[in-house]
Amino acid sequence: MNPEPPITKTLNLKILRMEEYYKKVGEYYSEDAKEFDKRYEENFVLKRLRRDFREITLKFLKRKPKRILEIGFGTGLDLEFFTNEFKDAEVWGLEVAEGMLKEAQKRLKGTKNVKLFLGSLETLEIPTSFDLIYSYFGAVNTVYDLEGFSKSLSKISHKDTVLVFSCVNKFYLFDIFFNLLRLRFKKAFERVKGWKGYSPYKEIDSKPLSYWDVKKYFRDWEVVFYKGYSILYPAWYRAHRFKEERVEILWRIDKILNNTPFRYFGEYSLYVLRRI
């Protein structure tokens, strides 16, 4: 299965800057590609979140989608899920990390209804529209230009398109207080002032997004559903400190807190949007 470039590329200075940016993002994630699935399978928080993302996505589909697009498909875990869930659908995937694309090709070898593309949404001309567009686990946090990204989404959608994405939240109250108590003042507010990703060993330009940021940048879209994650439930990078059964109560408490303003202050967020 080879990456198939869409019809045309538009070249100008902004596009060239974008491509240089996404090249760095791609190199960052390509380094992790071969070990990605192993680390994921060992992390019960990531697995729990992914199950919930999928269930919510399916809940908001009024009819079976004929064409689906995933942005930032990683090793293809969700592409595999949706191709099995909707066997008659045409499923497309965009990914900027060549290493991830190669791993996805291995996973999806022999799957006929999947088209994989290497590149970003903003720099590629895609000559079709989609019934479902989704992006799980933070690809939206590494978008170069969120307004341009939102406009690009509008071009490949229609009035009934369901857009679902999850992202790292800008205001994570637990982490702010946790780091303040440990006198780590810079770390407490790094998501607000200039976050460089989760890894302490390598950096990536990332933009954690608050609910209000999403409302600002996605003006052509209406947020029809929002959910906050890891309000009290452990963040995925703390999963190794806990046993899943011992923090089940925190998952249930988070469910209750999603009926309060605390839902806007978890570690992660999920959005479901429709075109206005």
Secondary structure, DSSP 8 states (H G I E B T S, - for coil): ------SB---SHHHHHHHHHHHHHHHHHHTTHHHHHHHHHT-HHHHHHHHHHHHHHHHT-SS--SEEEEES-TTSHHHHHHHHH-TTSEEEEEES-HHHHHHHHHHTTT-TTEEEEES-TTTSB--S--SEEEE-SSGGGG-S-HHHHHHHHHHT--TT-EEEEEEEBS--HHHHHHHHHTT-HHHHTHHHH----S-SSS------B-HHHHHHH-TTEEEEEEEEE-SSS--GGGGGGS-GGGGHHHHHHHHHHTTSGGGGGSSEEEEEEEE-
